């Protein structure tokens, strides 16, 4: 049972970390030039991912 809880915590943390990294990456990409890497651009009004806001 403890392994299941730890796995759930790990998945939740990794999901939140990915959401945060995507949000940061979408804000630092210059609009006037193309990136060599594919960047996922979120809408400008998409709020900062936090405990109080979840996209789920």
VORONU-658657 format. One record per residue (C-alpha): x, y, z; residue in three letters. Coordinates in Angstrom, 1 decimal. Layout:
+--------+--------+--------+--------+
:      u :      v :      w : residu :
+--------+--------+--------+--------+
:      X :      Y :      Z :    ala :
...
+--------+--------+--------+--------+
END
This chain:
+--------+--------+--------+--------+
:      u :      v :      w : residu :
+--------+--------+--------+--------+
:    0.0 :    0.0 :    0.0 :    unk :
:    2.9 :    2.4 :    0.8 :    unk :
:    4.4 :    1.7 :   -2.7 :    unk :
:    1.0 :    2.7 :   -4.3 :    unk :
:    1.0 :    6.0 :   -2.3 :    unk :
:    4.5 :    6.8 :   -3.2 :    unk :
:    3.8 :    6.1 :   -6.9 :    unk :
:    0.8 :    8.4 :   -6.7 :    unk :
:    2.9 :   11.1 :   -5.1 :    unk :
:    5.6 :   10.7 :   -7.7 :    unk :
:    3.2 :   10.9 :  -10.6 :    unk :
:    1.5 :   14.0 :   -9.2 :    unk :
:    4.8 :   15.7 :   -8.6 :    unk :
:    6.1 :   14.9 :  -12.1 :    unk :
:    2.8 :   16.1 :  -13.7 :    unk :
:    3.0 :   19.4 :  -11.8 :    unk :
:    6.7 :   19.8 :  -12.6 :    unk :
:    6.0 :   19.2 :  -16.4 :    unk :
:    3.2 :   21.8 :  -16.3 :    unk :
:    5.4 :   24.4 :  -14.6 :    unk :
:    8.3 :   23.7 :  -17.1 :    unk :
:    5.9 :   24.0 :  -20.1 :    unk :
:    4.6 :   27.3 :  -18.7 :    unk :
:    8.1 :   28.7 :  -18.2 :    unk :
:    9.2 :   27.5 :  -21.7 :    unk :
:    6.2 :   29.1 :  -23.4 :    unk :
:    7.0 :   32.5 :  -21.8 :    unk :
:   10.7 :   32.7 :  -22.7 :    unk :
:   10.4 :   31.9 :  -26.4 :    unk :
:   10.9 :   35.0 :  -28.5 :    unk :
:    7.8 :   35.8 :  -30.7 :    unk :
:    9.8 :   37.3 :  -33.6 :    unk :
:   12.0 :   34.3 :  -34.4 :    unk :
:   11.7 :   30.5 :  -34.7 :    unk :
:   13.2 :   28.3 :  -32.1 :    unk :
:   15.5 :   25.4 :  -33.1 :    unk :
:   13.5 :   23.3 :  -30.7 :    unk :
:    9.8 :   22.8 :  -30.8 :    unk :
:    8.2 :   24.9 :  -28.1 :    unk :
:    4.6 :   24.6 :  -26.9 :    unk :
:    3.2 :   28.1 :  -26.8 :    unk :
:    0.4 :   28.6 :  -24.3 :    unk :
:   -2.1 :   31.4 :  -24.5 :    unk :
:   -1.0 :   34.7 :  -22.9 :    unk :
:   -3.9 :   34.6 :  -20.4 :    unk :
:   -3.1 :   31.1 :  -19.2 :    unk :
:   -2.5 :   31.5 :  -15.5 :    unk :
:    0.7 :   30.4 :  -13.7 :    unk :
:    0.4 :   26.8 :  -12.6 :    unk :
:    0.0 :   26.6 :   -8.9 :    unk :
:   -1.6 :   24.7 :   -6.1 :    unk :
:   -4.7 :   26.9 :   -6.3 :    unk :
:   -5.1 :   26.5 :  -10.1 :    unk :
:   -5.1 :   23.2 :  -11.8 :    unk :
:   -5.7 :   22.5 :  -15.5 :    unk :
:   -7.3 :   19.1 :  -14.8 :    unk :
+--------+--------+--------+--------+
END
